[in-house]
C-alpha cells in the first residue's frame, strides 16, 4: 500500500528488505526501538528523522508536506 501510494504521488523512495539484508534489519531494529512492524518508514526532513510504523497516510502526507 505505501509503495503504491508513494509511486502514485511521484515520490522517490528506497526500499530495504529486512528479511534478506542483515544490515537493514539491524538498522530497522535500532531506528524503530525494536518494533517489528512493517512498513517502517523513515522520512528525513530538515535534519530530523520522522519515523512512521505501518501505513499511516496522514502522517506520511504531513511529513512530506502533501
OpenMM code with the backbone's topology and positions (N, CA, C; nanometers):
from openmm import Vec3, app, unit

residues = "UNK UNK UNK UNK UNK UNK UNK UNK UNK UNK UNK UNK UNK UNK UNK UNK UNK UNK UNK UNK UNK UNK UNK UNK UNK UNK UNK UNK UNK UNK UNK UNK UNK UNK UNK UNK UNK UNK UNK UNK UNK UNK UNK UNK UNK UNK UNK UNK UNK UNK UNK UNK UNK UNK UNK UNK UNK UNK UNK UNK UNK UNK UNK UNK UNK UNK".split()
positions = [
    Vec3(0.0817, -0.1196, 0.0000),
    Vec3(0.0000, 0.0000, 0.0000),
    Vec3(0.0862, 0.1261, 0.0000),
    Vec3(0.1864, 0.1308, 0.0884),
    Vec3(0.2705, 0.2504, 0.0971),
    Vec3(0.3484, 0.2717, -0.0321),
    Vec3(0.4079, 0.1650, -0.0861),
    Vec3(0.4849, 0.1791, -0.2096),
    Vec3(0.3965, 0.2306, -0.3229),
    Vec3(0.2773, 0.1748, -0.3350),
    Vec3(0.1853, 0.2197, -0.4381),
    Vec3(0.1455, 0.3650, -0.4196),
    Vec3(0.1220, 0.4039, -0.2960),
    Vec3(0.0824, 0.5413, -0.2655),
    Vec3(0.1943, 0.6388, -0.3029),
    Vec3(0.3172, 0.6071, -0.2631),
    Vec3(0.4293, 0.6954, -0.2944),
    Vec3(0.4521, 0.7035, -0.4451),
    Vec3(0.4418, 0.5911, -0.5134),
    Vec3(0.4574, 0.5895, -0.6588),
    Vec3(0.3491, 0.6741, -0.7246),
    Vec3(0.2260, 0.6587, -0.6784),
    Vec3(0.1133, 0.7368, -0.7315),
    Vec3(0.1372, 0.8866, -0.7159),
    Vec3(0.2004, 0.9265, -0.6069),
    Vec3(0.2274, 1.0682, -0.5791),
    Vec3(0.3567, 1.1166, -0.6450),
    Vec3(0.4294, 1.0256, -0.7122),
    Vec3(0.5537, 1.0631, -0.7789),
    Vec3(0.6694, 1.0870, -0.6831),
    Vec3(0.6651, 1.0225, -0.5674),
    Vec3(0.7677, 1.0411, -0.4652),
    Vec3(0.8690, 0.9270, -0.4740),
    Vec3(0.9949, 0.9630, -0.4887),
    Vec3(1.1011, 0.8629, -0.4942),
    Vec3(1.1277, 0.8096, -0.3544),
    Vec3(1.1581, 0.6821, -0.3453),
    Vec3(1.1867, 0.6200, -0.2166),
    Vec3(1.2846, 0.5055, -0.2377),
    Vec3(1.3474, 0.4643, -0.1308),
    Vec3(1.4312, 0.3445, -0.1368),
    Vec3(1.3723, 0.2423, -0.0420),
    Vec3(1.3829, 0.1183, -0.0817),
    Vec3(1.3260, 0.0077, -0.0045),
    Vec3(1.4402, -0.0786, 0.0474),
    Vec3(1.4314, -0.1137, 0.1739),
    Vec3(1.5304, -0.2023, 0.2353),
    Vec3(1.4570, -0.3292, 0.2763),
    Vec3(1.5026, -0.4431, 0.2290),
    Vec3(1.4382, -0.5708, 0.2578),
    Vec3(1.5035, -0.6342, 0.3797),
    Vec3(1.4374, -0.6217, 0.4924),
    Vec3(1.4958, -0.6664, 0.6187),
    Vec3(1.4996, -0.8180, 0.6325),
    Vec3(1.4250, -0.8889, 0.5498),
    Vec3(1.4271, -1.0352, 0.5593),
    Vec3(1.5476, -1.0964, 0.4880),
    Vec3(1.6134, -1.0194, 0.4025),
    Vec3(1.7291, -1.0716, 0.3298),
    Vec3(1.8563, -0.9896, 0.3510),
    Vec3(1.8460, -0.8778, 0.4205),
    Vec3(1.9596, -0.7871, 0.4388),
    Vec3(1.9814, -0.7641, 0.5883),
    Vec3(2.0842, -0.8294, 0.6429),
    Vec3(2.1104, -0.8200, 0.7871),
    Vec3(2.1363, -0.6769, 0.8324),
    Vec3(2.2077, -0.5991, 0.7521),
    Vec3(2.2362, -0.4601, 0.7896),
    Vec3(2.1070, -0.3788, 0.7950),
    Vec3(2.0166, -0.4031, 0.7006),
    Vec3(1.8873, -0.3336, 0.7006),
    Vec3(1.8060, -0.3730, 0.8232),
    Vec3(1.8104, -0.5012, 0.8589),
    Vec3(1.7396, -0.5500, 0.9784),
    Vec3(1.7912, -0.4792, 1.1038),
    Vec3(1.9228, -0.4729, 1.1172),
    Vec3(1.9829, -0.4087, 1.2341),
    Vec3(1.9479, -0.2602, 1.2400),
    Vec3(1.9498, -0.1945, 1.1249),
    Vec3(1.9140, -0.0524, 1.1206),
    Vec3(1.7680, -0.0319, 1.1606),
    Vec3(1.6783, -0.1173, 1.1104),
    Vec3(1.5372, -0.1053, 1.1462),
    Vec3(1.5175, -0.1263, 1.2961),
    Vec3(1.5846, -0.2247, 1.3519),
    Vec3(1.5716, -0.2502, 1.4957),
    Vec3(1.6193, -0.1300, 1.5768),
    Vec3(1.7272, -0.0696, 1.5322),
    Vec3(1.7821, 0.0471, 1.6016),
    Vec3(1.6884, 0.1675, 1.5869),
    Vec3(1.6449, 0.1960, 1.4653),
    Vec3(1.5614, 0.3136, 1.4387),
    Vec3(1.4211, 0.3003, 1.4969),
    Vec3(1.3681, 0.1773, 1.5014),
    Vec3(1.2298, 0.1563, 1.5464),
    Vec3(1.2205, 0.1207, 1.6941),
    Vec3(1.3334, 0.1269, 1.7644),
    Vec3(1.3366, 0.0877, 1.9060),
    Vec3(1.2863, -0.0549, 1.9262),
    Vec3(1.3174, -0.1426, 1.8297),
    Vec3(1.2848, -0.2842, 1.8416),
    Vec3(1.1488, -0.3257, 1.7888),
    Vec3(1.0717, -0.2331, 1.7333),
    Vec3(0.9406, -0.2694, 1.6776),
    Vec3(0.9595, -0.3544, 1.5528),
    Vec3(0.8741, -0.4543, 1.5377),
    Vec3(0.8864, -0.5463, 1.4247),
    Vec3(0.7873, -0.5184, 1.3126),
    Vec3(0.7035, -0.4180, 1.3267),
    Vec3(0.6007, -0.3905, 1.2267),
    Vec3(0.6579, -0.3353, 1.0978),
    Vec3(0.5879, -0.3637, 0.9907),
    Vec3(0.6230, -0.3093, 0.8602),
    Vec3(0.4961, -0.2584, 0.7933),
    Vec3(0.5027, -0.1612, 0.7079),
    Vec3(0.6261, -0.0936, 0.6738),
    Vec3(0.6732, -0.0039, 0.7887),
    Vec3(0.8021, 0.0137, 0.7952),
    Vec3(0.8612, 0.1102, 0.8874),
    Vec3(0.9288, 0.2138, 0.8000),
    Vec3(0.8815, 0.3355, 0.8080),
    Vec3(0.9260, 0.4419, 0.7191),
    Vec3(1.0038, 0.5467, 0.7970),
    Vec3(1.1150, 0.5887, 0.7405),
    Vec3(1.1917, 0.6997, 0.7963),
    Vec3(1.1984, 0.8077, 0.6890),
    Vec3(1.1464, 0.9244, 0.7226),
    Vec3(1.1500, 1.0385, 0.6315),
    Vec3(1.2424, 1.1419, 0.6946),
    Vec3(1.3465, 1.1776, 0.6224),
    Vec3(1.4393, 1.2782, 0.6732),
    Vec3(1.3995, 1.4133, 0.6160),
    Vec3(1.3740, 1.5076, 0.7078),
    Vec3(1.3280, 1.6400, 0.6667),
    Vec3(1.3900, 1.7434, 0.7589),
    Vec3(1.4579, 1.8405, 0.7009),
    Vec3(1.5198, 1.9493, 0.7774),
    Vec3(1.6107, 1.8958, 0.8878),
    Vec3(1.6872, 1.7904, 0.8573),
    Vec3(1.7800, 1.7337, 0.9531),
    Vec3(1.7165, 1.6489, 1.0616),
    Vec3(1.5867, 1.6278, 1.0525),
    Vec3(1.5132, 1.5484, 1.1518),
    Vec3(1.4648, 1.4194, 1.0868),
    Vec3(1.4627, 1.3114, 1.1640),
    Vec3(1.4088, 1.1846, 1.1158),
    Vec3(1.2670, 1.1683, 1.1692),
    Vec3(1.1727, 1.1531, 1.0775),
    Vec3(1.0337, 1.1270, 1.1132),
    Vec3(1.0116, 0.9782, 1.0908),
    Vec3(0.9755, 0.9073, 1.1968),
    Vec3(0.9620, 0.7616, 1.1913),
    Vec3(0.8152, 0.7237, 1.1985),
    Vec3(0.7710, 0.6411, 1.1030),
    Vec3(0.6306, 0.6031, 1.0929),
    Vec3(0.6210, 0.4514, 1.0838),
    Vec3(0.5500, 0.3925, 1.1789),
    Vec3(0.5287, 0.2480, 1.1802),
    Vec3(0.3930, 0.2182, 1.1180),
    Vec3(0.3905, 0.1308, 1.0182),
    Vec3(0.2665, 0.0999, 0.9479),
    Vec3(0.2390, 0.2035, 0.8400),
    Vec3(0.1305, 0.1849, 0.7665),
    Vec3(0.0930, 0.2799, 0.6617),
    Vec3(-0.0049, 0.3791, 0.7218),
    Vec3(0.0489, 0.4918, 0.7662),
    Vec3(-0.0301, 0.5992, 0.8262),
    Vec3(-0.0303, 0.7151, 0.7274),
    Vec3(-0.1297, 0.7150, 0.6386),
    Vec3(-0.1344, 0.8113, 0.5289),
    Vec3(-0.1290, 0.9556, 0.5785),
    Vec3(-0.1987, 0.9856, 0.6858),
    Vec3(-0.1998, 1.1235, 0.7371),
    Vec3(-0.0605, 1.1670, 0.7815),
    Vec3(0.0102, 1.0784, 0.8511),
    Vec3(0.1459, 1.1133, 0.8968),
    Vec3(0.2427, 1.1220, 0.7796),
    Vec3(0.2286, 1.0325, 0.6819),
    Vec3(0.3140, 1.0381, 0.5632),
    Vec3(0.2905, 1.1697, 0.4900),
    Vec3(0.1638, 1.2039, 0.4677),
    Vec3(0.1308, 1.3293, 0.3995),
    Vec3(0.1865, 1.4493, 0.4745),
    Vec3(0.1703, 1.4499, 0.6055),
    Vec3(0.2197, 1.5606, 0.6864),
    Vec3(0.3718, 1.5715, 0.6772),
    Vec3(0.4401, 1.4591, 0.6878),
    Vec3(0.5863, 1.4592, 0.6830),
    Vec3(0.6383, 1.5048, 0.5473),
    Vec3(0.5644, 1.4731, 0.4416),
    Vec3(0.6072, 1.5082, 0.3061),
    Vec3(0.5501, 1.6408, 0.2582),
    Vec3(0.4662, 1.7030, 0.3398),
    Vec3(0.4068, 1.8307, 0.3017),
    Vec3(0.3035, 1.8182, 0.1910),
    Vec3(0.2298, 1.7078, 0.1913),
    Vec3(0.1265, 1.6856, 0.0876),
    Vec3(-0.0093, 1.7341, 0.1349),
] * unit.nanometer
topology = app.Topology()
chain = topology.addChain("A")
for resn in residues:
    res = topology.addResidue(resn, chain)
    for name in ("N", "CA", "C"):
        topology.addAtom(name, app.Element.getBySymbol(name[0]), res)
